[in-house]
Amino acid sequence: MCRKRQRARRLDWAGLLRKRFALDVFSCPRCAGRRRVLAFLTQGSVIRRILRHLHLPELPPPQAPARGPAQQALWE
């Protein structure tokens, strides 16, 4: 008799956040009720339309340029 190896159950993104950071993304901070996923947005055009409708920027803010170590002058 050959037993099949049982695979470990994979956690979804919410489960990983809950396990690693003790953060339950589906818990409402106001009322402690349960949130639910309404939609998974994957198309950029749809996301941009929603952001425009909400008067939010479509692009992320620019990143600051990389800097060297704070005490680099001590080593020169």
Jmol script that loads the backbone (N, CA, C; Angstrom):
load data "model"
ATOM      1  N   MET A   1       0.839  -1.182   0.000  1.00  0.00           N
ATOM      2  CA  MET A   1       0.000   0.000   0.000  1.00  0.00           C
ATOM      3  C   MET A   1       0.883   1.244   0.000  1.00  0.00           C
ATOM      4  N   CYS A   2       0.686   2.044  -0.975  1.00  0.00           N
ATOM      5  CA  CYS A   2       1.464   3.270  -1.108  1.00  0.00           C
ATOM      6  C   CYS A   2       0.567   4.455  -0.761  1.00  0.00           C
ATOM      7  N   ARG A   3       0.951   5.181   0.246  1.00  0.00           N
ATOM      8  CA  ARG A   3       0.172   6.363   0.629  1.00  0.00           C
ATOM      9  C   ARG A   3       0.658   7.569  -0.157  1.00  0.00           C
ATOM     10  N   LYS A   4      -0.271   8.385  -0.558  1.00  0.00           N
ATOM     11  CA  LYS A   4       0.092   9.623  -1.236  1.00  0.00           C
ATOM     12  C   LYS A   4       0.527  10.644  -0.193  1.00  0.00           C
ATOM     13  N   ARG A   5       1.559  11.382  -0.542  1.00  0.00           N
ATOM     14  CA  ARG A   5       2.001  12.457   0.344  1.00  0.00           C
ATOM     15  C   ARG A   5       0.999  13.586   0.311  1.00  0.00           C
ATOM     16  N   GLN A   6       0.619  14.067   1.458  1.00  0.00           N
ATOM     17  CA  GLN A   6      -0.318  15.184   1.500  1.00  0.00           C
ATOM     18  C   GLN A   6       0.454  16.484   1.399  1.00  0.00           C
ATOM     19  N   ARG A   7      -0.020  17.350   0.530  1.00  0.00           N
ATOM     20  CA  ARG A   7       0.612  18.648   0.343  1.00  0.00           C
ATOM     21  C   ARG A   7       0.115  19.624   1.399  1.00  0.00           C
ATOM     22  N   ALA A   8       1.011  20.504   1.800  1.00  0.00           N
ATOM     23  CA  ALA A   8       0.630  21.542   2.756  1.00  0.00           C
ATOM     24  C   ALA A   8      -0.322  22.514   2.070  1.00  0.00           C
ATOM     25  N   ARG A   9      -1.326  22.940   2.785  1.00  0.00           N
ATOM     26  CA  ARG A   9      -2.290  23.888   2.232  1.00  0.00           C
ATOM     27  C   ARG A   9      -1.626  25.239   2.045  1.00  0.00           C
ATOM     28  N   ARG A  10      -1.814  25.835   0.882  1.00  0.00           N
ATOM     29  CA  ARG A  10      -1.227  27.144   0.607  1.00  0.00           C
ATOM     30  C   ARG A  10      -2.131  28.239   1.153  1.00  0.00           C
ATOM     31  N   LEU A  11      -1.510  29.257   1.727  1.00  0.00           N
ATOM     32  CA  LEU A  11      -2.264  30.387   2.258  1.00  0.00           C
ATOM     33  C   LEU A  11      -2.470  31.427   1.168  1.00  0.00           C
ATOM     34  N   ASP A  12      -3.603  32.073   1.177  1.00  0.00           N
ATOM     35  CA  ASP A  12      -3.837  33.180   0.257  1.00  0.00           C
ATOM     36  C   ASP A  12      -3.134  34.420   0.809  1.00  0.00           C
ATOM     37  N   TRP A  13      -3.198  35.518   0.072  1.00  0.00           N
ATOM     38  CA  TRP A  13      -2.482  36.739   0.483  1.00  0.00           C
ATOM     39  C   TRP A  13      -2.957  37.237   1.839  1.00  0.00           C
ATOM     40  N   ALA A  14      -4.245  37.132   2.107  1.00  0.00           N
ATOM     41  CA  ALA A  14      -4.760  37.589   3.403  1.00  0.00           C
ATOM     42  C   ALA A  14      -4.246  36.691   4.531  1.00  0.00           C
ATOM     43  N   GLY A  15      -4.183  35.397   4.273  1.00  0.00           N
ATOM     44  CA  GLY A  15      -3.662  34.467   5.271  1.00  0.00           C
ATOM     45  C   GLY A  15      -2.191  34.690   5.564  1.00  0.00           C
ATOM     46  N   LEU A  16      -1.417  35.013   4.516  1.00  0.00           N
ATOM     47  CA  LEU A  16       0.005  35.295   4.713  1.00  0.00           C
ATOM     48  C   LEU A  16       0.209  36.553   5.552  1.00  0.00           C
ATOM     49  N   LEU A  17      -0.574  37.604   5.282  1.00  0.00           N
ATOM     50  CA  LEU A  17      -0.466  38.831   6.075  1.00  0.00           C
ATOM     51  C   LEU A  17      -0.858  38.584   7.528  1.00  0.00           C
ATOM     52  N   ARG A  18      -1.909  37.786   7.721  1.00  0.00           N
ATOM     53  CA  ARG A  18      -2.365  37.493   9.082  1.00  0.00           C
ATOM     54  C   ARG A  18      -1.302  36.696   9.837  1.00  0.00           C
ATOM     55  N   LYS A  19      -0.671  35.732   9.154  1.00  0.00           N
ATOM     56  CA  LYS A  19       0.324  34.883   9.811  1.00  0.00           C
ATOM     57  C   LYS A  19       1.622  35.644  10.084  1.00  0.00           C
ATOM     58  N   ARG A  20       2.102  36.408   9.122  1.00  0.00           N
ATOM     59  CA  ARG A  20       3.409  37.065   9.248  1.00  0.00           C
ATOM     60  C   ARG A  20       3.357  38.326  10.107  1.00  0.00           C
ATOM     61  N   PHE A  21       2.339  39.153   9.898  1.00  0.00           N
ATOM     62  CA  PHE A  21       2.293  40.451  10.570  1.00  0.00           C
ATOM     63  C   PHE A  21       1.178  40.560  11.606  1.00  0.00           C
ATOM     64  N   ALA A  22       0.469  39.479  11.874  1.00  0.00           N
ATOM     65  CA  ALA A  22      -0.668  39.491  12.796  1.00  0.00           C
ATOM     66  C   ALA A  22      -1.656  40.577  12.387  1.00  0.00           C
ATOM     67  N   LEU A  23      -1.906  40.658  11.089  1.00  0.00           N
ATOM     68  CA  LEU A  23      -2.782  41.680  10.530  1.00  0.00           C
ATOM     69  C   LEU A  23      -3.928  40.995   9.796  1.00  0.00           C
ATOM     70  N   ASP A  24      -5.128  41.212  10.251  1.00  0.00           N
ATOM     71  CA  ASP A  24      -6.302  40.658   9.581  1.00  0.00           C
ATOM     72  C   ASP A  24      -6.871  41.735   8.666  1.00  0.00           C
ATOM     73  N   VAL A  25      -6.628  41.609   7.370  1.00  0.00           N
ATOM     74  CA  VAL A  25      -7.051  42.643   6.423  1.00  0.00           C
ATOM     75  C   VAL A  25      -8.561  42.661   6.230  1.00  0.00           C
ATOM     76  N   PHE A  26      -9.249  41.627   6.666  1.00  0.00           N
ATOM     77  CA  PHE A  26     -10.699  41.588   6.515  1.00  0.00           C
ATOM     78  C   PHE A  26     -11.442  42.040   7.766  1.00  0.00           C
ATOM     79  N   SER A  27     -10.728  42.549   8.753  1.00  0.00           N
ATOM     80  CA  SER A  27     -11.354  43.055   9.971  1.00  0.00           C
ATOM     81  C   SER A  27     -11.455  44.572   9.880  1.00  0.00           C
ATOM     82  N   CYS A  28     -12.660  45.110  10.054  1.00  0.00           N
ATOM     83  CA  CYS A  28     -12.876  46.550   9.973  1.00  0.00           C
ATOM     84  C   CYS A  28     -12.344  47.218  11.245  1.00  0.00           C
ATOM     85  N   PRO A  29     -11.487  48.247  11.111  1.00  0.00           N
ATOM     86  CA  PRO A  29     -10.954  48.908  12.307  1.00  0.00           C
ATOM     87  C   PRO A  29     -11.997  49.728  13.059  1.00  0.00           C
ATOM     88  N   ARG A  30     -13.080  50.095  12.402  1.00  0.00           N
ATOM     89  CA  ARG A  30     -14.118  50.903  13.066  1.00  0.00           C
ATOM     90  C   ARG A  30     -15.069  50.059  13.901  1.00  0.00           C
ATOM     91  N   CYS A  31     -15.593  48.986  13.281  1.00  0.00           N
ATOM     92  CA  CYS A  31     -16.642  48.222  13.971  1.00  0.00           C
ATOM     93  C   CYS A  31     -16.238  46.781  14.284  1.00  0.00           C
ATOM     94  N   ALA A  32     -15.034  46.363  13.866  1.00  0.00           N
ATOM     95  CA  ALA A  32     -14.532  44.998  14.051  1.00  0.00           C
ATOM     96  C   ALA A  32     -15.360  43.972  13.284  1.00  0.00           C
ATOM     97  N   GLY A  33     -16.193  44.437  12.356  1.00  0.00           N
ATOM     98  CA  GLY A  33     -16.941  43.522  11.500  1.00  0.00           C
ATOM     99  C   GLY A  33     -16.046  42.930  10.429  1.00  0.00           C
ATOM    100  N   ARG A  34     -16.590  42.038   9.634  1.00  0.00           N
ATOM    101  CA  ARG A  34     -15.832  41.377   8.579  1.00  0.00           C
ATOM    102  C   ARG A  34     -16.016  42.112   7.261  1.00  0.00           C
ATOM    103  N   ARG A  35     -14.921  42.362   6.575  1.00  0.00           N
ATOM    104  CA  ARG A  35     -14.959  42.940   5.233  1.00  0.00           C
ATOM    105  C   ARG A  35     -15.036  41.802   4.227  1.00  0.00           C
ATOM    106  N   ARG A  36     -15.373  42.156   2.990  1.00  0.00           N
ATOM    107  CA  ARG A  36     -15.371  41.142   1.941  1.00  0.00           C
ATOM    108  C   ARG A  36     -14.798  41.741   0.673  1.00  0.00           C
ATOM    109  N   VAL A  37     -14.274  40.895  -0.175  1.00  0.00           N
ATOM    110  CA  VAL A  37     -13.693  41.335  -1.435  1.00  0.00           C
ATOM    111  C   VAL A  37     -14.827  41.580  -2.420  1.00  0.00           C
ATOM    112  N   LEU A  38     -14.862  42.774  -2.981  1.00  0.00           N
ATOM    113  CA  LEU A  38     -15.890  43.094  -3.973  1.00  0.00           C
ATOM    114  C   LEU A  38     -15.431  42.740  -5.374  1.00  0.00           C
ATOM    115  N   ALA A  39     -14.149  42.967  -5.672  1.00  0.00           N
ATOM    116  CA  ALA A  39     -13.635  42.683  -7.009  1.00  0.00           C
ATOM    117  C   ALA A  39     -12.115  42.646  -6.977  1.00  0.00           C
ATOM    118  N   PHE A  40     -11.551  41.898  -7.912  1.00  0.00           N
ATOM    119  CA  PHE A  40     -10.116  41.904  -8.149  1.00  0.00           C
ATOM    120  C   PHE A  40      -9.887  42.701  -9.417  1.00  0.00           C
ATOM    121  N   LEU A  41      -9.232  43.831  -9.293  1.00  0.00           N
ATOM    122  CA  LEU A  41      -8.984  44.687 -10.448  1.00  0.00           C
ATOM    123  C   LEU A  41      -7.631  44.328 -11.042  1.00  0.00           C
ATOM    124  N   THR A  42      -7.643  43.944 -12.321  1.00  0.00           N
ATOM    125  CA  THR A  42      -6.398  43.543 -12.969  1.00  0.00           C
ATOM    126  C   THR A  42      -6.109  44.341 -14.232  1.00  0.00           C
ATOM    127  N   GLN A  43      -7.105  45.005 -14.789  1.00  0.00           N
ATOM    128  CA  GLN A  43      -6.901  45.767 -16.020  1.00  0.00           C
ATOM    129  C   GLN A  43      -6.545  47.207 -15.676  1.00  0.00           C
ATOM    130  N   GLY A  44      -5.425  47.662 -16.223  1.00  0.00           N
ATOM    131  CA  GLY A  44      -4.957  49.010 -15.941  1.00  0.00           C
ATOM    132  C   GLY A  44      -5.943  50.087 -16.341  1.00  0.00           C
ATOM    133  N   SER A  45      -6.633  49.890 -17.467  1.00  0.00           N
ATOM    134  CA  SER A  45      -7.578  50.914 -17.927  1.00  0.00           C
ATOM    135  C   SER A  45      -8.736  51.080 -16.945  1.00  0.00           C
ATOM    136  N   VAL A  46      -9.204  50.001 -16.375  1.00  0.00           N
ATOM    137  CA  VAL A  46     -10.302  50.060 -15.401  1.00  0.00           C
ATOM    138  C   VAL A  46      -9.829  50.748 -14.121  1.00  0.00           C
ATOM    139  N   ILE A  47      -8.637  50.413 -13.686  1.00  0.00           N
ATOM    140  CA  ILE A  47      -8.089  51.021 -12.472  1.00  0.00           C
ATOM    141  C   ILE A  47      -7.924  52.525 -12.660  1.00  0.00           C
ATOM    142  N   ARG A  48      -7.405  52.940 -13.833  1.00  0.00           N
ATOM    143  CA  ARG A  48      -7.235  54.376 -14.097  1.00  0.00           C
ATOM    144  C   ARG A  48      -8.576  55.105 -14.107  1.00  0.00           C
ATOM    145  N   ARG A  49      -9.611  54.492 -14.685  1.00  0.00           N
ATOM    146  CA  ARG A  49     -10.941  55.119 -14.703  1.00  0.00           C
ATOM    147  C   ARG A  49     -11.475  55.313 -13.292  1.00  0.00           C
ATOM    148  N   ILE A  50     -11.289  54.331 -12.441  1.00  0.00           N
ATOM    149  CA  ILE A  50     -11.759  54.439 -11.055  1.00  0.00           C
ATOM    150  C   ILE A  50     -10.993  55.537 -10.322  1.00  0.00           C
ATOM    151  N   LEU A  51      -9.681  55.581 -10.505  1.00  0.00           N
ATOM    152  CA  LEU A  51      -8.878  56.614  -9.845  1.00  0.00           C
ATOM    153  C   LEU A  51      -9.272  58.004 -10.329  1.00  0.00           C
ATOM    154  N   ARG A  52      -9.512  58.149 -11.641  1.00  0.00           N
ATOM    155  CA  ARG A  52      -9.953  59.447 -12.169  1.00  0.00           C
ATOM    156  C   ARG A  52     -11.293  59.848 -11.565  1.00  0.00           C
ATOM    157  N   HIS A  53     -12.211  58.899 -11.466  1.00  0.00           N
ATOM    158  CA  HIS A  53     -13.535  59.175 -10.900  1.00  0.00           C
ATOM    159  C   HIS A  53     -13.430  59.633  -9.444  1.00  0.00           C
ATOM    160  N   LEU A  54     -12.481  59.065  -8.707  1.00  0.00           N
ATOM    161  CA  LEU A  54     -12.287  59.425  -7.299  1.00  0.00           C
ATOM    162  C   LEU A  54     -11.373  60.634  -7.127  1.00  0.00           C
ATOM    163  N   HIS A  55     -10.943  61.225  -8.243  1.00  0.00           N
ATOM    164  CA  HIS A  55     -10.032  62.381  -8.233  1.00  0.00           C
ATOM    165  C   HIS A  55      -8.734  62.061  -7.495  1.00  0.00           C
ATOM    166  N   LEU A  56      -8.207  60.865  -7.747  1.00  0.00           N
ATOM    167  CA  LEU A  56      -6.941  60.435  -7.171  1.00  0.00           C
ATOM    168  C   LEU A  56      -5.894  60.358  -8.277  1.00  0.00           C
ATOM    169  N   PRO A  57      -4.615  60.537  -7.953  1.00  0.00           N
ATOM    170  CA  PRO A  57      -3.579  60.473  -8.991  1.00  0.00           C
ATOM    171  C   PRO A  57      -3.478  59.070  -9.586  1.00  0.00           C
ATOM    172  N   GLU A  58      -3.265  59.022 -10.896  1.00  0.00           N
ATOM    173  CA  GLU A  58      -3.143  57.732 -11.580  1.00  0.00           C
ATOM    174  C   GLU A  58      -1.740  57.153 -11.458  1.00  0.00           C
ATOM    175  N   LEU A  59      -0.758  58.016 -11.251  1.00  0.00           N
ATOM    176  CA  LEU A  59       0.628  57.569 -11.147  1.00  0.00           C
ATOM    177  C   LEU A  59       1.118  57.719  -9.715  1.00  0.00           C
ATOM    178  N   PRO A  60       2.023  56.846  -9.278  1.00  0.00           N
ATOM    179  CA  PRO A  60       2.578  56.997  -7.931  1.00  0.00           C
ATOM    180  C   PRO A  60       3.472  58.228  -7.871  1.00  0.00           C
ATOM    181  N   PRO A  61       3.712  58.766  -6.684  1.00  0.00           N
ATOM    182  CA  PRO A  61       4.611  59.924  -6.573  1.00  0.00           C
ATOM    183  C   PRO A  61       6.025  59.515  -6.969  1.00  0.00           C
ATOM    184  N   PRO A  62       6.821  60.463  -7.461  1.00  0.00           N
ATOM    185  CA  PRO A  62       8.192  60.114  -7.860  1.00  0.00           C
ATOM    186  C   PRO A  62       9.030  59.706  -6.650  1.00  0.00           C
ATOM    187  N   GLN A  63       9.944  58.783  -6.886  1.00  0.00           N
ATOM    188  CA  GLN A  63      10.821  58.328  -5.809  1.00  0.00           C
ATOM    189  C   GLN A  63      11.982  59.297  -5.654  1.00  0.00           C
ATOM    190  N   ALA A  64      12.411  59.462  -4.432  1.00  0.00           N
ATOM    191  CA  ALA A  64      13.589  60.292  -4.173  1.00  0.00           C
ATOM    192  C   ALA A  64      14.819  59.558  -4.700  1.00  0.00           C
ATOM    193  N   PRO A  65      15.825  60.289  -5.173  1.00  0.00           N
ATOM    194  CA  PRO A  65      17.031  59.610  -5.664  1.00  0.00           C
ATOM    195  C   PRO A  65      17.752  58.884  -4.532  1.00  0.00           C
ATOM    196  N   ALA A  66      18.443  57.824  -4.903  1.00  0.00           N
ATOM    197  CA  ALA A  66      19.190  57.046  -3.915  1.00  0.00           C
ATOM    198  C   ALA A  66      20.319  57.886  -3.340  1.00  0.00           C
ATOM    199  N   ARG A  67      20.596  57.678  -2.060  1.00  0.00           N
ATOM    200  CA  ARG A  67      21.676  58.413  -1.397  1.00  0.00           C
ATOM    201  C   ARG A  67      22.718  57.422  -0.901  1.00  0.00           C
ATOM    202  N   GLY A  68      23.912  57.917  -0.714  1.00  0.00           N
ATOM    203  CA  GLY A  68      24.972  57.100  -0.145  1.00  0.00           C
ATOM    204  C   GLY A  68      24.808  56.992   1.358  1.00  0.00           C
ATOM    205  N   PRO A  69      25.675  56.232   1.997  1.00  0.00           N
ATOM    206  CA  PRO A  69      25.608  56.125   3.458  1.00  0.00           C
ATOM    207  C   PRO A  69      25.761  57.493   4.117  1.00  0.00           C
ATOM    208  N   ALA A  70      25.128  57.687   5.232  1.00  0.00           N
ATOM    209  CA  ALA A  70      25.114  58.984   5.910  1.00  0.00           C
ATOM    210  C   ALA A  70      26.506  59.416   6.365  1.00  0.00           C
ATOM    211  N   GLN A  71      27.364  58.479   6.728  1.00  0.00           N
ATOM    212  CA  GLN A  71      28.685  58.826   7.254  1.00  0.00           C
ATOM    213  C   GLN A  71      29.796  58.505   6.260  1.00  0.00           C
ATOM    214  N   GLN A  72      29.504  58.531   4.978  1.00  0.00           N
ATOM    215  CA  GLN A  72      30.498  58.182   3.971  1.00  0.00           C
ATOM    216  C   GLN A  72      31.689  59.142   4.004  1.00  0.00           C
ATOM    217  N   ALA A  73      31.476  60.405   4.351  1.00  0.00           N
ATOM    218  CA  ALA A  73      32.562  61.390   4.395  1.00  0.00           C
ATOM    219  C   ALA A  73      33.639  60.990   5.404  1.00  0.00           C
ATOM    220  N   LEU A  74      33.294  60.247   6.435  1.00  0.00           N
ATOM    221  CA  LEU A  74      34.279  59.817   7.429  1.00  0.00           C
ATOM    222  C   LEU A  74      35.287  58.833   6.845  1.00  0.00           C
ATOM    223  N   TRP A  75      34.901  58.111   5.814  1.00  0.00           N
ATOM    224  CA  TRP A  75      35.757  57.071   5.242  1.00  0.00           C
ATOM    225  C   TRP A  75      36.593  57.576   4.071  1.00  0.00           C
ATOM    226  N   GLU A  76      36.382  58.802   3.658  1.00  0.00           N
ATOM    227  CA  GLU A  76      37.125  59.321   2.503  1.00  0.00           C
ATOM    228  C   GLU A  76      38.328  60.109   2.930  1.00  0.00           C
TER     229      GLU A  76
END
end "model"
wireframe off; spacefill off
backbone 0.3
color backbone group
